[in-house]
Every structure is written in C-alpha cells, then in structure tokens.
Amino acid sequence: MLVHKKKIYPFLAIGLLVLPIGYSFVPTPISVEIASVTYGKLQITVNDDGVTRIKDRYVVSMPLAGRVLRIEMDPGDSVVAGKTVLAVVEPSIPQLLDARSSAQNQARVKAAEAALEQTISNLERAREANIFAKNEYTRAEQMIQNRIISKHDHENARLNLRTSTEDLRSAQFAIKIAEFELEQTRAAFIETQAIPSGKTVSSRFEIKSPINGKILRRLLESAVVVPAGTQLLELGDPENLEIITDVLSNDAVKINAGARMLVEHWGGSEPLEAVVRLIEPAAFTKISVLGVEEQRVWIVSDFVTPSENRRSLGEAYRVESRIIIWEGENVLKVPSSALFRIKGDWAVFKMQGNRAISTIIKLDHNNGIQAEVIEGLTEGDAVIVYPSDKVINGVKVNNASR
C-alpha cells in the first residue's frame, strides 16, 4: 500500500525537530588531562634561599699606633702570603710613648705567642682526628663492599672524614694567621721602643698579607693617623665558599648532618652539589614578608662540586638550596595533582576504558609534586590530574591532552 507523500512530510518535520532535542540530553564526555603511574626517582626536600659565604676571613688591623698611608689596593685584588704589601704605616715617635703604652705592647706580644701555642695544639688535635677519620673511612669502604655495615654507617664515616678534613684545613689557616699576628706584633713592639740619642726612627712599617686570596673589603682608604687595632682590610679566598641557609625550625629537625644539597638558580646551567656540615643548635626569630614571626635555623653546607666549575660564584651570592631529607631510586609514583580525599582516605580517578573510576589508594612519601604509591595502583595506570567537580565516579571522559 502506497502512502501519499503529503502524509509523510509532517512526520519528517517532527523527526527533524525531535532528534536535536533528544541528542542534547545525551551526556557528552568531559575533557580531562591524563597522567600515567610510573616507577622512578623521588626526593623529599626542604627548599629555601641560601647565601654563599667565604669560610675563612681575616681582618687586617693596625699592629701599632701611627699614620697609615693611603691604601691603593681595591676589593678583588689578589694577594700573596708574605709578599703583597697591604699597607704602609709611619709609626708614632717612640720617645712620646709612656710606660703604659710600652707595657701594652709587651702584653700584645705575649698574647700573640700564647695564641700561636694554642693554634699549634689545635692543629695537632685536628691532624690526629683526620688520620683516624681516614682510617675509619677506609675500613668502612671495605665493609660496605662486603655488606658488613649499613649504608647509613658508611655515610657517617664519609661525613666524619669530610668534617675532620675541614677542621684540619681551618686549623692550618689559623696557625698561619697566628704566626702572622706574632710577627707583626713583635715588629711593632720593636718599632715603638725608645731610640738612643743620635739615632733616627725607621720611617715606615709595612703590613704584608697573611694569606693567599683576595681583598674582600677596604675598611680604610685615605691616609690618616689611627690607634693600634684599627681595621684596615678584610681578606679571604673566594674559591673557598660555604652556603648558609635559614630554614624553619620544624624543617630543621628533619635535616641531618651529611644530607645532600642541590644548589640551583645560582647562575649556571647545571645544579651544584653540596653536603650539610652543621645544623646550628639555636634558632632565631625572623619576620616574614607577610609580617609573621618565624623561628628559623641556620644550616651550613660545603660545596662538593669543584671550585673550577663555579668560579663565577662569589661572597654573599644568592642561591636556592634544596636539602634532600629522603630519596628513593625505584618508587611507584603518581602526580600529587591527581590526589583528593574520600572520607579521610587518599583517592584518584583511574581510567577504565573511557570512564573515570574513583579508587582508594595508600601513599607514603609526598613532595607536593609526586607521591609514592604503596597500594591501589600499578605501573601504567592512567589517572586524571586536576579533576574538576564535574568528574564523578563512572562519568565518561576523554583525554584532552591527546
């Protein structure tokens, strides 16, 4: 039986109107970003700004009263121990010195001699401690290869060796300074002794550099008459740097001496490596940029990266310190941006086909970027990152990152 065309047209018109309306009620998949669960390295760090600092500094002072001539050397100039003349002094006339001044000069000589004896004793102790630490580290190297001791004990032996080596270097520096101080004090004492009748005063007294390094600051420039003890120059070795970082006290308790540190944003293309040497025992109060009082602690670290790879760094340069308090090499990781809470438990939206399925998981370490998964996910699982409130259990989704 044939149907007249005029009778079909109304039904076609109704169909054309109904189909779009019906299609609009069909749920469309939600566009989401997908990330994979993978194995890899994970680090938990304490991050804060740090500042470089020269380890051993020396302030050159006037060993006797007199007129210091204009100091021509500038900050950055190199100096050589015992050779570079830092300043020239015209001593006061000895005949004008009273008994009290003479006694003070004698006391300075005796104090310098006592200081030298003390530094010699400290050097011997540091040398013995360094020999012991070297022997302990050699034994630890053999024992770790035979799996007799733990990795922690091996790291402690390495830290003790590094610390004792640093103490020995500081003791050697201190004895050079003490010898220089004694030499300068004796020379100054001779210059200020009374001169017999008919003799003349030596016109000038030279102050030479006690160390190899560079001038850091010029504390006095123009020619002027000054008393003994007036500071003239500050010296140091810019290649012998350390890093000081102030962290919150509740972060400081998580840091141990010997912890690795990555130094970033220092100006070079690659991060530098350092190791924590000291966590200072006392905190201090600091006002944050938001006006909040914070208790902070200084962390002192030594560079591991050789000085030739960081020559552009100098005194008081800003760096960013990442102190590693935990790290794992083969950790199952999920992006922290995929995590949310379900009744106190951690969960993610795991992809099953084209649907998002809420899945309870268990975590261990979390650095705010990635988290360690110990239960609930396997390698290769796809999870939704930054899920919106439109993403619910079982909803259809599509991968917007494709």
C-alpha positions as CSV (number, residue, x, y, z in Angstrom):
1,M,0.0,0.0,0.0
2,L,1.4,3.3,-1.0
3,V,1.5,6.3,1.3
4,H,0.9,9.6,-0.1
5,K,3.9,11.9,0.0
6,K,1.9,14.7,1.5
7,K,1.1,12.5,4.6
8,I,4.9,11.7,5.2
9,Y,6.1,15.3,5.3
10,P,4.6,16.2,8.7
11,F,6.3,13.1,10.3
12,L,9.7,14.1,8.7
13,A,9.3,17.6,10.0
14,I,8.5,16.4,13.5
15,G,11.5,14.0,13.4
16,L,13.9,16.8,12.4
17,L,12.8,18.8,15.4
18,V,12.8,15.9,17.9
19,L,16.2,14.5,17.1
20,P,18.3,17.5,18.0
21,I,16.4,18.0,21.2
22,G,16.9,14.3,22.1
23,Y,20.6,14.5,21.3
24,S,21.0,17.5,23.6
25,F,20.0,15.2,26.5
26,V,22.7,12.6,25.7
27,P,25.6,13.2,28.2
28,T,28.9,14.3,26.5
29,P,32.2,13.1,27.7
30,I,34.2,15.5,29.9
31,S,37.6,16.6,28.7
32,V,40.3,15.8,31.2
33,E,44.1,15.6,31.5
34,I,45.6,12.2,31.9
35,A,48.9,11.1,33.5
36,S,50.5,7.7,33.9
37,V,51.6,6.0,37.1
38,T,55.3,5.2,36.7
39,Y,58.4,4.0,38.5
40,G,61.3,6.4,39.1
41,K,63.3,8.6,41.4
42,L,61.6,10.5,44.2
43,Q,63.1,13.1,46.5
44,I,61.7,14.9,49.6
45,T,63.5,18.2,50.1
46,V,63.5,21.3,52.2
47,N,63.7,24.3,49.9
48,D,64.8,27.8,50.8
49,D,67.0,30.6,49.8
50,G,70.7,30.4,50.7
51,V,73.7,32.7,50.6
52,T,77.3,31.9,49.8
53,R,79.9,32.8,52.4
54,I,83.7,32.6,52.5
55,K,84.7,30.1,55.1
56,D,87.9,31.8,56.5
57,R,88.1,35.5,56.6
58,Y,90.8,37.7,58.0
59,V,90.6,41.4,59.0
60,V,94.0,43.1,58.8
61,S,94.4,45.6,61.6
62,M,96.9,48.2,62.7
63,P,99.6,46.5,64.9
64,L,100.7,49.8,66.3
65,A,99.6,53.4,66.5
66,G,100.7,55.7,63.7
67,R,99.8,57.2,60.4
68,V,98.7,54.8,57.7
69,L,99.3,55.9,54.2
70,R,96.6,55.8,51.6
71,I,95.7,52.2,50.7
72,E,95.8,51.8,47.0
73,M,94.6,48.2,46.7
74,D,90.9,47.6,45.7
75,P,88.4,44.9,46.5
76,G,89.0,41.9,44.2
77,D,92.8,42.4,44.0
78,S,94.8,39.2,44.6
79,V,97.2,39.0,47.5
80,V,100.1,36.5,48.2
81,A,101.0,35.5,51.7
82,G,104.2,37.2,53.0
83,K,104.7,39.1,49.7
84,T,101.9,41.5,49.0
85,V,102.2,44.8,50.9
86,L,98.7,45.8,52.1
87,A,99.5,49.0,53.9
88,V,102.4,51.2,54.9
89,V,102.5,52.7,58.4
90,E,104.5,55.6,59.8
91,P,104.8,54.8,63.5
92,S,104.4,57.2,66.3
93,I,107.6,58.7,67.7
94,P,108.8,56.2,70.4
95,Q,110.1,59.0,72.8
96,L,106.5,60.1,73.1
97,L,105.3,56.7,74.3
98,D,104.7,56.4,78.0
99,A,105.3,53.3,80.3
100,R,101.7,52.2,80.0
101,S,101.9,52.1,76.2
102,S,105.1,50.1,76.3
103,A,103.6,47.6,78.8
104,Q,100.6,47.2,76.5
105,N,102.8,46.5,73.5
106,Q,104.7,43.8,75.6
107,A,101.3,42.3,76.6
108,R,100.3,42.1,72.9
109,V,103.4,40.1,72.1
110,K,102.8,37.7,74.9
111,A,99.2,37.3,73.9
112,A,100.2,36.6,70.3
113,E,102.7,34.0,71.5
114,A,100.1,32.3,73.6
115,A,97.6,32.3,70.7
116,L,100.2,30.7,68.5
117,E,100.8,27.9,71.0
118,Q,97.1,27.3,71.2
119,T,96.7,27.0,67.4
120,I,99.6,24.6,67.3
121,S,97.9,22.4,69.8
122,N,94.6,22.6,67.9
123,L,96.4,21.7,64.7
124,E,97.9,18.6,66.3
125,R,94.4,17.5,67.5
126,A,92.9,18.2,64.1
127,R,95.6,16.2,62.3
128,E,95.2,13.2,64.6
129,A,91.4,13.3,64.2
130,N,91.8,13.5,60.4
131,I,94.1,10.5,60.4
132,F,91.6,8.5,62.5
133,A,88.7,9.5,60.2
134,K,90.7,8.5,57.1
135,N,91.4,5.0,58.6
136,E,87.7,4.7,59.6
137,Y,86.5,5.6,56.2
138,T,88.9,3.1,54.5
139,R,87.6,0.3,56.8
140,A,84.0,1.4,56.0
141,E,84.7,1.3,52.3
142,Q,85.9,-2.3,52.6
143,M,83.0,-3.3,54.9
144,I,80.3,-1.8,52.7
145,Q,81.6,-3.8,49.7
146,N,81.3,-6.9,51.8
147,R,77.9,-5.8,53.1
148,I,79.1,-5.9,56.7
149,I,77.8,-2.5,57.6
150,S,74.8,-0.5,56.6
151,K,74.8,2.4,54.0
152,H,74.0,4.7,56.9
153,D,77.2,3.8,58.8
154,H,79.1,4.2,55.6
155,E,77.7,7.7,55.1
156,N,78.6,8.6,58.7
157,A,82.2,7.6,58.1
158,R,82.3,9.7,55.0
159,L,80.8,12.7,56.8
160,N,83.3,12.3,59.7
161,L,86.1,12.3,57.2
162,R,84.8,15.4,55.4
163,T,84.3,17.2,58.7
164,S,87.7,16.3,60.1
165,T,89.4,17.4,56.8
166,E,87.6,20.7,57.0
167,D,88.7,21.1,60.7
168,L,92.3,20.4,59.7
169,R,92.1,23.0,56.9
170,S,90.7,25.6,59.3
171,A,93.4,24.7,61.9
172,Q,96.1,25.2,59.3
173,F,94.6,28.5,58.3
174,A,94.5,29.6,61.9
175,I,98.2,28.8,62.5
176,K,99.2,30.9,59.5
177,I,97.2,33.8,60.9
178,A,98.7,33.3,64.4
179,E,102.2,33.3,63.0
180,F,101.5,36.4,61.1
181,E,100.0,38.1,64.1
182,L,103.0,37.3,66.2
183,E,105.4,38.5,63.6
184,Q,103.5,41.8,63.1
185,T,103.2,42.3,66.9
186,R,106.9,41.7,67.5
187,A,107.8,44.1,64.7
188,A,105.5,46.7,66.1
189,F,107.0,46.3,69.5
190,I,110.5,46.9,68.2
191,E,109.3,50.0,66.3
192,T,107.9,51.5,69.4
193,Q,110.9,51.0,71.7
194,A,112.8,54.1,72.9
195,I,115.6,55.1,70.5
196,P,119.0,56.1,71.8
197,S,120.2,59.7,71.4
198,G,121.6,60.4,68.0
199,K,119.6,57.6,66.3
200,T,116.6,58.1,63.9
201,V,113.3,56.4,63.8
202,S,112.7,54.0,60.9
203,S,110.4,55.9,58.6
204,R,108.0,53.1,57.6
205,F,106.5,49.9,58.7
206,E,105.0,47.5,56.0
207,I,102.0,45.3,56.7
208,K,102.0,42.3,54.4
209,S,99.3,39.8,53.5
210,P,99.0,36.8,55.9
211,I,97.2,34.6,53.4
212,N,96.8,33.8,49.7
213,G,93.4,35.1,48.4
214,K,91.8,38.4,47.5
215,I,90.7,41.6,49.2
216,L,87.1,41.5,50.1
217,R,86.6,44.9,51.6
218,R,88.7,48.0,52.1
219,L,87.7,49.4,55.5
220,L,90.1,52.4,55.4
221,E,91.3,54.3,52.3
222,S,92.7,57.7,52.9
223,A,95.9,58.5,54.8
224,V,95.1,59.1,58.5
225,V,96.5,58.8,62.0
226,V,94.9,55.9,63.8
227,P,95.4,53.9,67.0
228,A,96.6,50.3,67.2
229,G,93.8,47.8,66.4
230,T,92.1,49.9,63.7
231,Q,90.7,47.7,61.0
232,L,92.2,48.3,57.5
233,L,91.2,45.5,55.1
234,E,89.2,42.2,55.0
235,L,90.8,39.3,53.2
236,G,89.6,35.9,52.1
237,D,89.7,33.2,49.4
238,P,86.5,33.5,47.2
239,E,87.0,29.9,45.9
240,N,86.7,28.5,49.5
241,L,83.0,29.0,49.9
242,E,80.3,27.6,52.0
243,I,76.5,28.0,51.9
244,I,74.3,29.2,54.8
245,T,70.6,28.6,54.5
246,D,68.0,29.6,57.1
247,V,65.0,27.2,57.3
248,L,62.0,26.9,59.5
249,S,62.8,25.2,62.8
250,N,60.2,22.5,62.2
251,D,62.0,21.7,58.9
252,A,65.5,21.9,60.6
253,V,64.6,18.9,62.8
254,K,64.2,16.8,59.7
255,I,67.7,17.6,58.4
256,N,70.8,15.6,59.4
257,A,74.4,16.4,59.0
258,G,75.7,14.8,55.8
259,A,72.5,15.3,53.9
260,R,72.9,16.1,50.2
261,M,72.0,19.5,48.9
262,L,71.3,20.7,45.4
263,V,72.2,24.3,44.7
264,E,70.0,25.8,41.9
265,H,69.4,29.2,40.3
266,W,73.0,30.3,41.1
267,G,73.6,31.5,37.5
268,G,74.9,28.3,35.9
269,S,73.2,25.8,33.6
270,E,73.5,22.8,35.9
271,P,72.8,22.5,39.7
272,L,75.7,22.3,42.0
273,E,76.1,19.7,44.7
274,A,76.8,20.3,48.4
275,V,76.6,18.5,51.7
276,V,75.2,19.7,55.1
277,R,78.0,20.1,57.6
278,L,76.3,21.8,60.5
279,I,72.8,22.5,61.8
280,E,73.2,25.3,64.3
281,P,71.7,24.4,67.7
282,A,70.0,27.7,68.4
283,A,67.1,29.3,66.3
284,F,66.5,32.9,65.8
285,T,63.3,35.0,65.1
286,K,62.7,36.4,61.7
287,I,59.8,38.4,60.4
288,S,58.5,37.0,57.1
289,V,57.3,39.1,54.2
290,L,53.8,38.7,55.4
291,G,54.7,40.1,58.8
292,V,54.6,36.8,60.7
293,E,57.3,35.9,63.3
294,E,59.1,32.7,62.4
295,Q,61.7,30.6,64.2
296,R,64.4,29.8,61.8
297,V,67.7,27.9,62.0
298,W,71.0,28.3,60.1
299,I,72.1,25.3,58.0
300,V,75.8,25.4,57.0
301,S,76.8,23.3,53.9
302,D,80.0,22.7,52.0
303,F,80.3,22.5,48.2
304,V,81.1,19.1,46.7
305,T,81.3,20.5,43.1
306,P,84.9,21.5,42.5
307,S,85.7,25.3,42.6
308,E,86.7,25.3,38.9
309,N,83.0,24.6,38.0
310,R,81.7,27.5,40.0
311,R,84.3,30.3,39.6
312,S,81.6,32.8,38.9
313,L,80.2,32.5,42.4
314,G,81.4,35.0,45.0
315,E,80.8,36.2,48.5
316,A,77.2,36.7,49.6
317,Y,75.7,35.5,46.3
318,R,72.1,34.3,46.5
319,V,71.3,30.7,45.6
320,E,68.3,28.3,46.0
321,S,69.0,25.4,48.3
322,R,67.2,22.0,48.1
323,I,68.2,19.9,51.0
324,I,67.4,16.2,50.4
325,I,65.9,14.6,53.6
326,W,64.7,11.4,51.8
327,E,65.1,9.9,48.4
328,G,64.2,6.6,46.6
329,E,65.5,5.3,43.3
330,N,62.7,2.9,42.2
331,V,59.5,4.3,43.5
332,L,56.0,3.9,42.1
333,K,54.8,7.5,41.7
334,V,51.6,9.3,41.0
335,P,51.2,13.0,40.4
336,S,50.1,14.9,43.5
337,S,47.7,16.9,41.3
338,A,45.7,13.7,40.9
339,L,45.0,13.2,44.6
340,F,41.9,14.0,46.5
341,R,40.2,12.8,49.8
342,I,37.3,10.4,50.3
343,K,36.3,10.2,54.0
344,G,39.9,10.7,55.1
345,D,41.5,8.3,52.6
346,W,43.6,9.3,49.6
347,A,42.0,8.6,46.2
348,V,42.4,9.2,42.5
349,F,40.2,8.9,39.4
350,K,41.6,5.9,37.5
351,M,40.7,5.5,33.8
352,Q,38.8,2.3,32.9
353,G,38.1,2.5,29.2
354,N,36.5,5.9,28.7
355,R,35.2,6.2,32.3
356,A,36.6,7.7,35.5
357,I,36.6,5.3,38.4
358,S,37.3,6.7,41.9
359,T,39.9,4.5,43.5
360,I,41.2,4.5,47.1
361,I,45.0,4.3,47.4
362,K,47.6,4.3,50.1
363,L,50.6,6.7,50.0
364,D,53.9,7.1,51.7
365,H,56.2,9.9,50.8
366,N,54.9,13.0,49.1
367,N,56.9,16.1,48.0
368,G,53.9,18.1,46.7
369,I,54.6,17.2,43.1
370,Q,54.7,13.5,43.1
371,A,53.7,10.9,45.7
372,E,54.8,7.4,46.5
373,V,52.0,4.8,46.0
374,I,52.2,1.6,48.1
375,E,48.7,0.2,47.4
376,G,45.9,0.7,44.9
377,L,47.7,1.4,41.6
378,T,50.1,-0.4,39.3
379,E,52.6,0.8,36.8
380,G,51.0,2.1,33.6
381,D,47.6,3.0,35.2
382,A,46.2,6.2,33.8
383,V,44.8,8.8,36.3
384,I,43.1,12.1,35.9
385,V,45.1,15.2,37.0
386,Y,43.4,18.3,38.3
387,P,39.9,16.7,38.3
388,S,37.1,19.3,38.3
389,D,33.8,19.0,40.3
390,K,32.2,17.6,37.1
391,V,34.3,14.5,37.3
392,I,32.4,11.9,39.4
393,N,32.6,8.2,39.7
394,G,31.7,6.5,36.5
395,V,31.4,9.6,34.3
396,K,32.5,9.4,30.7
397,V,35.7,11.3,29.9
398,N,38.0,11.9,27.0
399,N,41.7,12.8,27.1
400,A,42.1,16.5,26.3
401,S,45.9,16.2,26.2
402,R,45.9,14.0,23.0
